[in-house]
Amino acid sequence: MSAVVYSHPRVGRGVPVGPALAFALFGAPTIWAAQMVVGYILARQACFATDLPLMRLNWAGVWWLMAAVDLVAVTIAAFACLVAVQQWALHRAVEAKAVSERRNQLLSGWAVFTSAAFTAAIVFTLGMLFVRPVCSL
């Protein structure tokens, strides 16, 4: 039985690039955008159900619902940040000789930065629930 011999020395080396790096790059920003849209929709329905702003909440459970949405968003964004750190460590360990490997190292580094920044933005948004009432102008 003969062994398989690759003609190109780079075949079979490196770290596979796939959904993990994409989730690390785009997970936290996407969750932040979704959290902002859902929070806006909930606050709009609770505080501005008509053309005029309401002086009190239209329905009582909006604060808890917004807090739950924010906590789910923080959890997913923190998981994206952990995946980004893992991808950065994997790509950093590979000796980058090819352009694609250097590109993946750069993308994994930016994934750590963007996931951490957007996770912090979600945490600050969660903090606003405790600073101001939901329907304050």
NORRA-V457371 format. One record per residue. N is the residue number from 1. RES is the residue in three letters. PSI is psi in degrees with one decimal (999 if undefined). OMEGA is omega in degrees with one decimal (NA if undefined). Layout:
n=N res=RES psi=PSI omega=OMEGA
n=N res=RES psi=PSI omega=OMEGA
//
This chain:
n=1 res=MET psi=131.5 omega=-177.3
n=2 res=SER psi=149.0 omega=179.2
n=3 res=ALA psi=152.8 omega=178.1
n=4 res=VAL psi=128.7 omega=179.1
n=5 res=VAL psi=124.2 omega=178.9
n=6 res=TYR psi=137.6 omega=-179.8
n=7 res=SER psi=-26.5 omega=180.0
n=8 res=HIS psi=129.4 omega=-175.2
n=9 res=PRO psi=-17.6 omega=-176.1
n=10 res=ARG psi=-11.4 omega=-176.5
n=11 res=VAL psi=132.3 omega=177.5
n=12 res=GLY psi=-1.1 omega=179.3
n=13 res=ARG psi=167.5 omega=175.2
n=14 res=GLY psi=-176.7 omega=-178.6
n=15 res=VAL psi=132.0 omega=178.6
n=16 res=PRO psi=139.2 omega=179.4
n=17 res=VAL psi=132.1 omega=-178.0
n=18 res=GLY psi=-142.4 omega=-175.4
n=19 res=PRO psi=-27.4 omega=-178.0
n=20 res=ALA psi=-43.9 omega=179.2
n=21 res=LEU psi=-36.5 omega=177.4
n=22 res=ALA psi=-42.0 omega=176.9
n=23 res=PHE psi=-38.5 omega=179.0
n=24 res=ALA psi=-37.9 omega=-179.1
n=25 res=LEU psi=-45.6 omega=-169.0
n=26 res=PHE psi=-3.7 omega=-176.8
n=27 res=GLY psi=-55.4 omega=-176.7
n=28 res=ALA psi=-43.9 omega=177.0
n=29 res=PRO psi=-36.8 omega=179.4
n=30 res=THR psi=-42.0 omega=178.7
n=31 res=ILE psi=-38.0 omega=177.2
n=32 res=TRP psi=-45.4 omega=179.4
n=33 res=ALA psi=-42.7 omega=179.0
n=34 res=ALA psi=-39.7 omega=179.1
n=35 res=GLN psi=-39.1 omega=178.6
n=36 res=MET psi=-42.3 omega=-179.6
n=37 res=VAL psi=-46.1 omega=179.9
n=38 res=VAL psi=-41.1 omega=177.5
n=39 res=GLY psi=-39.4 omega=177.2
n=40 res=TYR psi=-43.6 omega=-179.5
n=41 res=ILE psi=-43.8 omega=179.8
n=42 res=LEU psi=-45.1 omega=-179.8
n=43 res=ALA psi=-36.5 omega=179.4
n=44 res=ARG psi=-44.9 omega=-179.2
n=45 res=GLN psi=-32.5 omega=-178.3
n=46 res=ALA psi=-34.2 omega=-171.5
n=47 res=CYS psi=-26.0 omega=-176.7
n=48 res=PHE psi=56.6 omega=-177.9
n=49 res=ALA psi=-23.4 omega=176.3
n=50 res=THR psi=-165.0 omega=178.8
n=51 res=ASP psi=-24.2 omega=-178.7
n=52 res=LEU psi=145.3 omega=178.1
n=53 res=PRO psi=145.0 omega=178.9
n=54 res=LEU psi=147.4 omega=179.7
n=55 res=MET psi=-18.8 omega=176.8
n=56 res=ARG psi=166.8 omega=-177.9
n=57 res=LEU psi=140.2 omega=177.0
n=58 res=ASN psi=-33.6 omega=175.8
n=59 res=TRP psi=142.2 omega=-166.4
n=60 res=ALA psi=-27.4 omega=-173.4
n=61 res=GLY psi=10.1 omega=-174.4
n=62 res=VAL psi=-35.7 omega=-179.2
n=63 res=TRP psi=-44.8 omega=-179.8
n=64 res=TRP psi=-36.6 omega=178.8
n=65 res=LEU psi=-41.7 omega=177.1
n=66 res=MET psi=-37.7 omega=177.1
n=67 res=ALA psi=-39.4 omega=178.3
n=68 res=ALA psi=-41.7 omega=177.3
n=69 res=VAL psi=-42.6 omega=179.3
n=70 res=ASP psi=-41.0 omega=179.3
n=71 res=LEU psi=-38.5 omega=175.5
n=72 res=VAL psi=-41.8 omega=178.8
n=73 res=ALA psi=-41.3 omega=178.2
n=74 res=VAL psi=-40.5 omega=-179.7
n=75 res=THR psi=-46.9 omega=-179.3
n=76 res=ILE psi=-41.1 omega=179.8
n=77 res=ALA psi=-37.5 omega=177.0
n=78 res=ALA psi=-37.5 omega=175.7
n=79 res=PHE psi=-39.5 omega=176.0
n=80 res=ALA psi=-36.5 omega=177.6
n=81 res=CYS psi=-40.6 omega=176.9
n=82 res=LEU psi=-41.0 omega=176.4
n=83 res=VAL psi=-38.0 omega=178.9
n=84 res=ALA psi=-42.0 omega=177.9
n=85 res=VAL psi=-40.0 omega=178.0
n=86 res=GLN psi=-43.5 omega=179.0
n=87 res=GLN psi=-37.8 omega=178.9
n=88 res=TRP psi=-42.1 omega=178.9
n=89 res=ALA psi=-39.9 omega=178.5
n=90 res=LEU psi=-45.4 omega=-177.6
n=91 res=HIS psi=-29.3 omega=178.6
n=92 res=ARG psi=-29.0 omega=-178.1
n=93 res=ALA psi=-18.5 omega=-179.1
n=94 res=VAL psi=134.1 omega=175.4
n=95 res=GLU psi=111.3 omega=-173.1
n=96 res=ALA psi=107.4 omega=175.3
n=97 res=LYS psi=-33.5 omega=179.9
n=98 res=ALA psi=157.1 omega=179.7
n=99 res=VAL psi=-38.0 omega=-178.8
n=100 res=SER psi=-35.0 omega=178.5
n=101 res=GLU psi=-38.2 omega=175.9
n=102 res=ARG psi=-37.8 omega=177.3
n=103 res=ARG psi=-43.3 omega=-179.9
n=104 res=ASN psi=-34.9 omega=175.0
n=105 res=GLN psi=-42.7 omega=178.9
n=106 res=LEU psi=-45.4 omega=-179.9
n=107 res=LEU psi=-38.8 omega=179.3
n=108 res=SER psi=-34.4 omega=174.6
n=109 res=GLY psi=-42.7 omega=177.1
n=110 res=TRP psi=-29.7 omega=177.3
n=111 res=ALA psi=-40.1 omega=177.3
n=112 res=VAL psi=-45.2 omega=-178.9
n=113 res=PHE psi=-49.8 omega=-176.8
n=114 res=THR psi=-39.7 omega=-179.9
n=115 res=SER psi=-39.6 omega=179.0
n=116 res=ALA psi=-41.6 omega=-179.1
n=117 res=ALA psi=-44.8 omega=-178.8
n=118 res=PHE psi=-28.3 omega=173.3
n=119 res=THR psi=-41.0 omega=176.2
n=120 res=ALA psi=-38.3 omega=178.0
n=121 res=ALA psi=-39.3 omega=178.5
n=122 res=ILE psi=-38.6 omega=177.7
n=123 res=VAL psi=-40.8 omega=177.8
n=124 res=PHE psi=-36.7 omega=176.9
n=125 res=THR psi=-39.3 omega=175.9
n=126 res=LEU psi=-38.3 omega=178.8
n=127 res=GLY psi=-28.6 omega=179.9
n=128 res=MET psi=-22.6 omega=176.1
n=129 res=LEU psi=-28.5 omega=-179.5
n=130 res=PHE psi=-18.8 omega=-177.4
n=131 res=VAL psi=-45.7 omega=-176.0
n=132 res=ARG psi=148.0 omega=173.2
n=133 res=PRO psi=158.1 omega=-174.6
n=134 res=VAL psi=-42.1 omega=-175.3
n=135 res=CYS psi=32.2 omega=178.4
n=136 res=SER psi=146.4 omega=-178.9
n=137 res=LEU psi=999 omega=NA
//
